[in-house]
Amino acid sequence: MAEHGFPRAVVATAFATMIAFMGIGVVDPILATIGREMGATDAQVEMLFTSYIAVMSLAMLVSGVLSTRIGGRRTMLLGLGIVVVFATLSGLAGSVAQLATARGFWGLGNALFTSTALVIIVGLSTGGTARAITLYEAALGLGLSAGPLLGGWLGSYSWRFPFFGTAGLMLLALIATYLTVQEPPRREKPRTAREIFQALGHRDVLTNALAGLGYSYAFFTILTYSPIYLRLPPLELGFTYFGWGVLVAISSVLIVNYLRPRLGPLRLLQGNILLFAVLMLALVVVRGVLPVLLLIVVSGLFCGIANALFTTLAIEVSPFSRSISSGTYNFLRWAGAAVAPVLSGFLAQAVSPQLPFLLAAVILVAATVLLAVRQRGLAAALAAEAAVYEGAQTD
């Protein structure tokens, strides 16, 4: 496996990453069931995502820093252990408040794991940054596709079962990580959270992170609000988001690698986000369960391409270390994701069920404009990174 750039430790980390992202989507099919059984409003139910993602965003400020001090392997194991504990407590919760609190701590564990996992995968792979990130995004896409399917199947019996199932899978991921993952041969020097804010002062890093924030808002509008909008049984929602996640995985691994050399990463990203905005506008005007389901599934194509390109750009346009680059991007990216669920639930109740999709479309257009305005600077940063990589290959 190593000769292809993916040693056993990298594969094990990718497997654990897949399980970690299953934990995000596992709640999707059971949101309406939780609200119904606990007597909660849509906005209250959406707090299950907002608490999770808000804590995850803030934890990104320290996760990369922590990994440079205690090591990436220990940081991943700590994060996985936290998720096992609080996924179990989520299944035992007696109220939405208790469940949201447990989900918040779950988000802390996920942040410690996911940001470090990207650094480990890139650091231990020998096939280049883009190839390593492709593996990471494939694991992400598979996790997002399998999570709703698991949640829909187990949730058809009880809304508590998906949480217990995720805890068991994360325990397997913890064991696999403990047995196979070793610390990269060269650990970064200790970092501080202040360096992340300093990195945000870099124009190219900030541009990519802000555009990623806007995209993540739309991504989580699809992932967290549309299940409430559809109000289908858990198993039907599970199959819907399974199809969506499969397209996320396919587009992030195959389609993006086919189109990137032909269109260039920046032009591809801008066109992709603009098409995603058009799809969001279609969700505003389309009526009927089947057309909405088809649009949601198709959106997985745009999500997969954007996931892969934004993550790659986060590393390639940044002059900083991988841990700082990853932490900076993920801090703003997940901040946008945290706002989407609760704001969508509020807007749907207060104004119109279609308004969350319209707002997401507007934000996506703004992200496209930002990338277009800063295209020259981003292109120069990408060219410089490519030159460094080619020079390292020839040495």
Secondary structure, DSSP 4 states (H G I P E B T S, - for coil): -GGGT--HHHHHHHHHHHHHHHHHHTTGGGHHHHHHHHT--HHHHHHHHHHHHHHHHHHHHHHHHHHHHH-HHHHHHHHHHHHHHHHHHHHH-SSHHHHHHHHHHHHHHHHHHHHHHHHHHHHH-SS-HHHHHHHHHHHHHHHHHHHHHHHHHHHTT-TTHHHHHHHHHHHHHHHHHHHH----SSPPPP--HHHHHHHTTSHHHHHHHHHHHHHHHHHHIIIIIHHHHH---HHHHHHHHHHHHHHHHHIIIIIHHHHHHHH-HHHHHHHHHHHHHHHHHHHHH--SHHHHHHHHHHHHHHHHHHHHHHHHHHHHS--S-HHHHHHHHHHHHHHHHHHHHHHHHHHHHHT-TTHHHHHHHHHHHHHHHHHHHTHHHHHHHHHHHHHHHHHHHH-
